[in-house]
Amino acid sequence: MNYSQQGFYLLNLLNHLGCDSTIVFNLKVNNTTSGYLDTTLCEDEVIQIGNNTIKTAGDYHSTFKNQVGCDSLLTASIKFKICHKIIVPNVFTPNGDAVNDEFEIFYEGIGSIIVEIYSRWGELIFHTNEVNNFWDGKFYGLPCNPGTYVYLITGNFTNGKPFKIAGDLTLIR
């Protein structure tokens, strides 16, 4: 016989000789614990829920049992986003109008960076290892001529993965 409701129970038993016994017991039922997890992870992260390693977005339902068999329920809503990215513009206009006046790199999740900008003759005209230090279109304090320049951006994301991006940009006055 299974008992699932809390309360006092009286159970009469007969053994193989026909003798009877009476057992009285007080059943206490522990409530089921439930929880909800709503989280967003970076594109290369995983989350461990019980014995399951979650690598894809979705809704997950897990049941856990402790050493005495009591249940816990967990509902998890897992989402992923891109946390490590670099967006490099290809044109900027350092003309003093406070709009697009610097060669600004847009990023997320950068741990270290080196930005180098070269003239079309291969001369290094800008160098920085600071993510928020942007080129203002000048070389030794003088405005550079309109034209095409080459950039090389290297470094590491906060997850330890290296990156190397090269391309060209146009300076318009």
ZAFI-616729 format. One record per residue: x, y negated, z of N, C-alpha, C in turn; residue in one letter. Coordinates in pm, whole numbers, padded with zeros to 5 digits. Atoms other than C-alpha are relative to their C-alpha. Layout:
// residues N
+--------+--------+--------+--------+--------+--------+--------+--------+--------+---------+
|   n.xx |   n.yy |   n.zz |  ca.xx |  ca.yy |  ca.zz |   c.xx |   c.yy |   c.zz | residuo |
+--------+--------+--------+--------+--------+--------+--------+--------+--------+---------+
|      X |      Y |      Z |      X |      Y |      Z |      X |      Y |      Z |       A |
...
+--------+--------+--------+--------+--------+--------+--------+--------+--------+---------+
// end
This chain:
// residues 173
+--------+--------+--------+--------+--------+--------+--------+--------+--------+---------+
|   n.xx |   n.yy |   n.zz |  ca.xx |  ca.yy |  ca.zz |   c.xx |   c.yy |   c.zz | residuo |
+--------+--------+--------+--------+--------+--------+--------+--------+--------+---------+
|  00085 |  00118 |  00000 |  00000 |  00000 |  00000 |  00089 | -00124 |  00000 |       M |
| -00075 |  00125 |  00009 |  00129 | -00347 | -00088 | -00074 | -00110 |  00074 |       N |
|  00057 |  00111 | -00073 |  00072 | -00647 |  00133 |  00064 | -00128 | -00051 |       Y |
| -00054 |  00125 |  00051 |  00108 | -00998 | -00009 | -00056 | -00122 |  00073 |       S |
|  00059 |  00111 | -00075 | -00111 | -01212 |  00219 |  00054 |  00001 |  00143 |       Q |
| -00048 |  00013 | -00137 |  00017 | -01340 |  00550 | -00112 |  00036 |  00096 |       Q |
|  00100 | -00032 | -00102 | -00158 | -01205 |  00861 |  00036 |  00123 |  00080 |       G |
| -00019 | -00120 | -00081 | -00194 | -00922 |  01116 | -00067 |  00116 | -00072 |       F |
|  00052 | -00119 |  00067 | -00244 | -00572 |  00978 |  00007 |  00119 |  00096 |       Y |
|  00009 | -00124 | -00078 | -00343 | -00242 |  01139 |  00008 |  00114 | -00101 |       L |
| -00022 | -00108 |  00095 | -00218 |  00069 |  00964 | -00006 |  00133 |  00076 |       L |
|  00013 | -00133 | -00061 | -00328 |  00423 |  01062 |  00071 |  00101 | -00089 |       N |
| -00080 | -00097 |  00073 | -00091 |  00699 |  00962 | -00025 |  00141 |  00054 |       L |
|  00007 | -00141 | -00039 | -00119 |  01080 |  00968 |  00126 |  00068 | -00046 |       L |
| -00118 | -00074 |  00042 |  00183 |  01303 |  00971 | -00042 |  00136 | -00054 |       N |
|  00031 | -00129 |  00061 |  00203 |  01654 |  00820 | -00069 |  00098 |  00096 |       H |
|  00067 | -00085 | -00098 |  00071 |  01807 |  01145 | -00139 | -00053 |  00035 |       L |
|  00132 |  00058 | -00026 | -00240 |  01589 |  01145 | -00004 | -00096 |  00115 |       G |
| -00002 |  00097 | -00109 | -00126 |  01367 |  01430 | -00003 | -00139 | -00060 |       C |
|  00008 |  00135 |  00054 | -00203 |  01005 |  01388 |  00078 | -00099 |  00082 |       D |
| -00071 |  00111 | -00063 | -00018 |  00689 |  01468 | -00061 | -00128 | -00053 |       S |
|  00051 |  00130 |  00041 | -00121 |  00329 |  01455 |  00116 | -00099 |  00007 |       T |
| -00102 |  00105 |  00005 |  00111 |  00051 |  01349 | -00073 | -00133 | -00016 |       I |
|  00052 |  00136 |  00011 |  00024 | -00313 |  01406 |  00119 | -00089 | -00035 |       V |
| -00109 |  00091 |  00037 |  00235 | -00572 |  01230 | -00054 | -00134 | -00045 |       F |
|  00032 |  00137 |  00041 |  00232 | -00942 |  01163 |  00087 | -00033 | -00121 |       N |
| -00071 |  00029 |  00123 |  00326 | -01020 |  00804 |  00012 | -00151 | -00019 |       L |
| -00024 |  00141 |  00032 |  00484 | -01356 |  00735 |  00051 | -00004 | -00143 |       K |
| -00038 |  00012 |  00140 |  00511 | -01453 |  00368 |  00074 | -00132 | -00020 |       V |
| -00077 |  00122 |  00030 |  00785 | -01695 |  00269 | -00051 | -00059 | -00130 |       N |
|  00045 |  00068 |  00122 |  00674 | -01951 |  00015 |  00107 |  00010 | -00108 |       N |
| -00092 |  00003 |  00114 |  00827 | -01940 | -00329 |  00050 | -00143 | -00015 |       T |
| -00060 |  00131 |  00021 |  01067 | -02226 | -00381 |  00012 | -00022 | -00150 |       T |
| -00014 |  00030 |  00142 |  01057 | -02397 | -00716 |  00070 | -00134 | -00015 |       S |
| -00072 |  00124 |  00026 |  01269 | -02668 | -00867 | -00002 | -00032 | -00148 |       G |
| -00002 |  00045 |  00138 |  01301 | -02869 | -01185 |  00130 | -00077 | -00023 |       Y |
| -00125 |  00066 |  00037 |  01624 | -02977 | -01351 | -00018 | -00060 | -00139 |       L |
|  00006 |  00070 |  00128 |  01621 | -03237 | -01629 |  00135 | -00069 | -00017 |       D |
| -00134 |  00054 |  00013 |  01971 | -03310 | -01750 |  00042 | -00012 | -00145 |       T |
| -00058 |  00019 |  00131 |  02165 | -03433 | -02050 |  00150 |  00023 |  00012 |       T |
| -00141 | -00035 |  00000 |  02509 | -03290 | -02126 |  00066 | -00053 | -00126 |       L |
| -00076 |  00035 |  00119 |  02783 | -03388 | -02366 |  00003 |  00117 | -00095 |       C |
|  00011 | -00100 |  00107 |  02803 | -03201 | -02696 |  00083 |  00125 |  00022 |       E |
| -00086 | -00117 | -00017 |  03081 | -02965 | -02583 | -00006 |  00057 |  00142 |       D |
|  00014 | -00050 | -00137 |  02966 | -02901 | -02225 | -00097 |  00118 |  00004 |       E |
|  00094 | -00109 | -00026 |  02786 | -02596 | -02089 | -00046 | -00013 |  00143 |       V |
|  00050 |  00000 | -00136 |  02580 | -02544 | -01777 | -00031 |  00145 |  00037 |       I |
|  00024 | -00134 | -00050 |  02558 | -02228 | -01567 | -00125 | -00002 |  00087 |       Q |
|  00122 | -00014 | -00081 |  02212 | -02136 | -01437 | -00014 |  00148 |  00029 |       I |
| -00001 | -00142 | -00036 |  02225 | -01809 | -01247 |  00111 |  00069 | -00077 |       G |
| -00097 | -00072 |  00081 |  02400 | -01561 | -01475 |  00002 | -00046 | -00145 |       N |
|  00012 |  00047 |  00138 |  02315 | -01758 | -01790 |  00085 | -00124 | -00022 |       N |
| -00077 |  00116 |  00042 |  02554 | -01997 | -01962 | -00079 | -00068 | -00112 |       T |
|  00084 |  00072 |  00094 |  02348 | -02260 | -02145 |  00089 | -00089 | -00088 |       I |
| -00081 |  00076 |  00096 |  02507 | -02404 | -02462 | -00086 | -00076 | -00099 |       K |
|  00089 |  00065 |  00096 |  02200 | -02524 | -02655 | -00115 | -00069 |  00073 |       T |
|  00110 |  00075 | -00059 |  01921 | -02770 | -02586 | -00126 |  00086 |  00006 |       A |
|  00126 | -00072 | -00011 |  01586 | -02639 | -02469 | -00052 |  00001 |  00141 |       G |
|  00059 | -00018 | -00132 |  01362 | -02553 | -02177 |  00026 |  00144 |  00044 |       D |
| -00037 | -00130 | -00054 |  01473 | -02264 | -01957 | -00072 |  00024 |  00132 |       Y |
|  00068 | -00039 | -00124 |  01295 | -02075 | -01679 |  00079 |  00115 |  00060 |       H |
| -00080 | -00103 | -00067 |  01493 | -01871 | -01426 | -00062 |  00034 |  00134 |       S |
|  00046 | -00048 | -00130 |  01392 | -01662 | -01126 |  00122 |  00052 |  00076 |       T |
| -00111 | -00041 | -00085 |  01637 | -01609 | -00841 | -00055 |  00074 |  00120 |       F |
|  00038 | -00075 | -00121 |  01618 | -01359 | -00554 |  00117 | -00004 |  00096 |       K |
| -00105 | -00003 | -00100 |  01806 | -01382 | -00230 |  00018 |  00143 |  00051 |       N |
| -00032 | -00133 | -00048 |  01939 | -01087 | -00028 | -00120 |  00075 |  00057 |       Q |
|  00120 | -00069 | -00050 |  01593 | -01013 |  00119 | -00112 | -00002 | -00103 |       V |
|  00095 | -00010 |  00109 |  01417 | -01046 | -00215 | -00093 | -00119 | -00018 |       G |
|  00088 |  00116 |  00015 |  01256 | -01388 | -00174 |  00030 | -00070 | -00133 |       C |
| -00013 |  00059 |  00133 |  01196 | -01566 | -00505 |  00017 | -00151 |  00005 |       D |
| -00010 |  00142 |  00028 |  01299 | -01907 | -00622 | -00014 | -00015 | -00150 |       S |
|  00020 |  00025 |  00141 |  01192 | -02048 | -00955 |  00066 | -00131 | -00038 |       L |
| -00062 |  00122 |  00050 |  01388 | -02303 | -01159 | -00040 | -00018 | -00145 |       L |
|  00029 |  00039 |  00136 |  01267 | -02478 | -01470 |  00101 | -00108 | -00036 |       T |
| -00104 |  00095 |  00039 |  01541 | -02661 | -01656 | -00025 | -00048 | -00142 |       A |
|  00009 |  00061 |  00132 |  01514 | -02902 | -01948 |  00138 | -00055 | -00031 |       S |
| -00138 |  00036 |  00033 |  01857 | -02932 | -02109 |  00002 | -00071 | -00135 |       I |
| -00017 |  00076 |  00124 |  01943 | -03195 | -02370 |  00149 | -00024 | -00018 |       K |
| -00139 |  00029 |  00030 |  02273 | -03272 | -02541 |  00010 | -00131 | -00077 |       F |
| -00027 |  00122 |  00075 |  02421 | -03596 | -02673 |  00147 | -00004 | -00038 |       K |
| -00139 |  00016 |  00042 |  02738 | -03695 | -02851 |  00066 | -00100 |  00096 |       I |
| -00067 |  00084 | -00099 |  02970 | -03831 | -02583 |  00139 | -00044 | -00043 |       C |
| -00137 |  00030 |  00043 |  03297 | -03846 | -02773 | -00004 | -00038 | -00148 |       H |
|  00008 |  00045 |  00139 |  03291 | -04060 | -03084 |  00073 | -00132 | -00016 |       K |
| -00065 |  00127 |  00037 |  03465 | -04345 | -03261 | -00065 | -00047 | -00129 |       I |
|  00054 |  00061 |  00121 |  03306 | -04578 | -03514 |  00091 | -00117 | -00036 |       I |
| -00096 |  00101 |  00044 |  03547 | -04789 | -03715 | -00063 | -00079 | -00115 |       V |
|  00054 |  00080 |  00111 |  03419 | -05080 | -03928 |  00100 | -00008 | -00115 |       P |
| -00092 |  00011 |  00113 |  03563 | -05135 | -04274 |  00015 | -00145 | -00049 |       N |
| -00009 |  00142 |  00037 |  03513 | -05516 | -04297 | -00012 | -00083 |  00128 |       V |
|  00023 |  00100 | -00105 |  03553 | -05808 | -04057 |  00036 | -00137 | -00052 |       F |
| -00010 |  00138 |  00050 |  03542 | -06184 | -04092 |  00048 | -00093 |  00112 |       T |
| -00052 |  00086 | -00107 |  03772 | -06369 | -03850 |  00004 | -00148 | -00040 |       P |
|  00009 |  00139 |  00046 |  03647 | -06717 | -03944 | -00044 | -00096 |  00111 |       N |
|  00031 |  00088 | -00112 |  03567 | -06853 | -03597 | -00147 | -00026 |  00024 |       G |
|  00144 |  00023 | -00022 |  03186 | -06830 | -03618 | -00058 |  00087 |  00112 |       D |
|  00039 | -00087 | -00111 |  03175 | -06583 | -03323 | -00083 |  00121 | -00044 |       A |
|  00068 | -00119 |  00052 |  03021 | -06315 | -03549 |  00102 |  00082 | -00076 |       V |
| -00091 | -00092 |  00069 |  03238 | -06020 | -03648 |  00140 | -00060 | -00016 |       N |
| -00130 |  00070 |  00008 |  03552 | -06224 | -03570 |  00119 |  00089 |  00033 |       D |
| -00108 | -00090 | -00036 |  03754 | -05924 | -03451 | -00024 |  00137 | -00062 |       E |
|  00006 | -00139 |  00045 |  03832 | -05578 | -03585 | -00025 |  00083 |  00126 |       F |
|  00041 | -00065 | -00124 |  03638 | -05406 | -03306 | -00039 |  00144 | -00026 |       E |
|  00031 | -00143 |  00010 |  03628 | -05029 | -03265 | -00109 |  00031 |  00102 |       I |
|  00109 | -00041 | -00087 |  03308 | -04885 | -03120 |  00025 |  00145 |  00039 |       F |
| -00044 | -00131 | -00047 |  03365 | -04579 | -02907 | -00082 |  00046 |  00119 |       Y |
|  00056 | -00059 | -00122 |  03241 | -04345 | -02639 |  00088 |  00118 |  00037 |       E |
| -00076 | -00114 | -00049 |  03445 | -04107 | -02427 |  00147 |  00002 | -00038 |       G |
| -00142 |  00006 |  00034 |  03796 | -04228 | -02510 |  00081 | -00005 |  00129 |       I |
| -00091 |  00000 | -00114 |  04067 | -04143 | -02258 |  00123 | -00084 | -00025 |       G |
| -00117 |  00080 |  00039 |  04365 | -04292 | -02442 | -00009 | -00029 | -00149 |       S |
|  00009 |  00042 |  00140 |  04409 | -04475 | -02770 |  00123 | -00080 | -00038 |       I |
| -00102 |  00087 |  00061 |  04674 | -04629 | -02995 | -00059 | -00046 | -00132 |       I |
|  00051 |  00058 |  00124 |  04559 | -04865 | -03271 |  00115 | -00073 | -00067 |       V |
| -00103 |  00067 |  00079 |  04799 | -04972 | -03544 | -00062 | -00049 | -00130 |       E |
|  00048 |  00058 |  00126 |  04723 | -05202 | -03837 |  00122 | -00044 | -00079 |       I |
| -00113 |  00026 |  00089 |  04955 | -05232 | -04133 | -00044 | -00086 | -00119 |       Y |
|  00025 |  00075 |  00123 |  04980 | -05473 | -04425 |  00008 |  00097 | -00117 |       S |
| -00004 | -00088 |  00117 |  04959 | -05335 | -04778 |  00144 |  00039 | -00037 |       R |
| -00141 | -00033 |  00022 |  05343 | -05329 | -04778 |  00054 |  00091 |  00110 |       W |
| -00042 | -00092 | -00105 |  05351 | -05103 | -04471 |  00057 | -00064 |  00124 |       G |
| -00052 |  00070 | -00117 |  05448 | -05371 | -04219 | -00101 |  00008 |  00113 |       E |
|  00087 | -00006 | -00117 |  05305 | -05315 | -03869 | -00032 | -00142 |  00045 |       L |
|  00038 |  00136 | -00037 |  05107 | -05632 | -03793 | -00083 | -00007 |  00127 |       I |
|  00075 | -00003 | -00125 |  04901 | -05519 | -03492 |  00017 |  00137 |  00063 |       F |
| -00015 | -00125 | -00075 |  04953 | -05257 | -03222 | -00058 | -00021 |  00140 |       H |
|  00051 |  00004 | -00137 |  04766 | -05184 | -02898 | -00026 |  00142 |  00048 |       T |
|  00040 | -00127 | -00061 |  04704 | -04899 | -02658 | -00113 | -00024 |  00101 |       N |
|  00115 |  00034 | -00085 |  04404 | -05066 | -02492 | -00126 |  00006 | -00085 |       E |
|  00121 | -00020 |  00080 |  04053 | -04971 | -02607 | -00077 | -00130 | -00025 |       V |
|  00076 |  00125 |  00017 |  03916 | -05324 | -02564 |  00088 | -00116 | -00046 |       N |
| -00088 |  00102 |  00057 |  04203 | -05513 | -02728 | -00018 |  00008 | -00152 |       N |
|  00038 | -00005 |  00142 |  04079 | -05598 | -03079 |  00087 | -00096 | -00080 |       F |
| -00080 |  00084 |  00089 |  04267 | -05745 | -03375 | -00082 | -00120 | -00043 |       W |
|  00069 |  00125 |  00034 |  04175 | -06109 | -03440 |  00034 | -00049 | -00140 |       D |
| -00033 |  00040 |  00137 |  04312 | -06116 | -03797 |  00123 | -00088 | -00010 |       G |
| -00120 |  00085 |  00000 |  04636 | -06292 | -03701 |  00125 |  00086 |  00015 |       K |
| -00131 | -00063 | -00015 |  05003 | -06199 | -03720 |  00095 | -00108 |  00048 |       F |
| -00082 |  00102 | -00066 |  05240 | -06388 | -03490 | -00075 | -00132 |  00016 |       Y |
|  00082 |  00118 | -00025 |  04954 | -06629 | -03420 | -00052 | -00071 | -00123 |       G |
|  00044 |  00064 |  00124 |  04896 | -06719 | -03786 | -00105 |  00088 | -00069 |       L |
|  00103 | -00079 |  00069 |  04584 | -06615 | -03983 |  00058 |  00080 | -00116 |       P |
| -00042 | -00086 |  00111 |  04645 | -06324 | -04217 | -00084 | -00033 | -00123 |       C |
|  00071 |  00024 |  00126 |  04544 | -06353 | -04580 | -00116 |  00098 | -00015 |       N |
|  00107 | -00094 |  00032 |  04214 | -06205 | -04694 |  00057 |  00116 | -00082 |       P |
| -00048 | -00115 |  00075 |  04262 | -05857 | -04832 | -00024 |  00130 |  00074 |       G |
|  00016 | -00134 | -00056 |  04287 | -05490 | -04752 |  00119 |  00034 |  00089 |       T |
| -00100 | -00042 | -00097 |  04478 | -05357 | -04451 | -00027 |  00148 |  00034 |       Y |
|  00011 | -00142 | -00034 |  04539 | -05001 | -04330 |  00008 |  00014 |  00152 |       V |
| -00005 | -00027 | -00144 |  04467 | -04872 | -03980 |  00031 |  00147 |  00025 |       Y |
| -00023 | -00134 | -00051 |  04583 | -04565 | -03790 | -00040 | -00003 |  00147 |       L |
|  00050 | -00005 | -00138 |  04398 | -04479 | -03469 |  00020 |  00143 |  00050 |       I |
| -00026 | -00131 | -00059 |  04520 | -04190 | -03250 | -00027 | -00007 |  00149 |       T |
|  00021 | -00004 | -00144 |  04452 | -04078 | -02897 | -00067 |  00129 |  00041 |       G |
|  00070 | -00115 | -00057 |  04257 | -03837 | -02680 | -00135 | -00044 |  00055 |       N |
|  00130 |  00022 | -00063 |  03894 | -03817 | -02581 |  00010 |  00041 |  00147 |       F |
| -00001 | -00034 | -00143 |  03806 | -03780 | -02212 | -00011 |  00150 |  00024 |       T |
|  00005 | -00146 | -00015 |  03747 | -03408 | -02274 |  00133 |  00065 | -00038 |       N |
| -00133 | -00052 |  00030 |  04115 | -03374 | -02372 |  00026 |  00025 | -00147 |       G |
| -00019 | -00026 |  00143 |  04059 | -03330 | -02747 |  00066 | -00121 | -00066 |       K |
| -00067 |  00111 |  00069 |  04294 | -03537 | -02964 | -00080 | -00045 | -00123 |       P |
|  00060 |  00051 |  00124 |  04179 | -03755 | -03253 |  00104 | -00081 | -00076 |       F |
| -00086 |  00078 |  00088 |  04351 | -03919 | -03549 | -00087 | -00047 | -00116 |       K |
|  00084 |  00058 |  00104 |  04168 | -04155 | -03782 |  00083 | -00102 | -00077 |       I |
| -00071 |  00097 |  00083 |  04319 | -04344 | -04073 | -00098 | -00050 | -00107 |       A |
|  00085 |  00056 |  00103 |  04154 | -04574 | -04323 |  00042 | -00141 | -00034 |       G |
| -00031 |  00137 |  00034 |  04144 | -04918 | -04468 | -00113 | -00092 |  00040 |       D |
|  00098 |  00101 | -00037 |  03965 | -05236 | -04373 |  00026 | -00124 | -00082 |       L |
| -00008 |  00123 |  00079 |  03894 | -05557 | -04552 | -00018 | -00120 |  00091 |       T |
|  00008 |  00126 | -00073 |  03961 | -05895 | -04397 | -00054 | -00105 | -00096 |       L |
|  00064 |  00104 |  00081 |  03730 | -06166 | -04537 | -00001 | -00129 |  00080 |       I |
|  00003 |  00130 | -00070 |  03764 | -06534 | -04451 | -00109 | -00086 | -00062 |       R |
+--------+--------+--------+--------+--------+--------+--------+--------+--------+---------+
// end
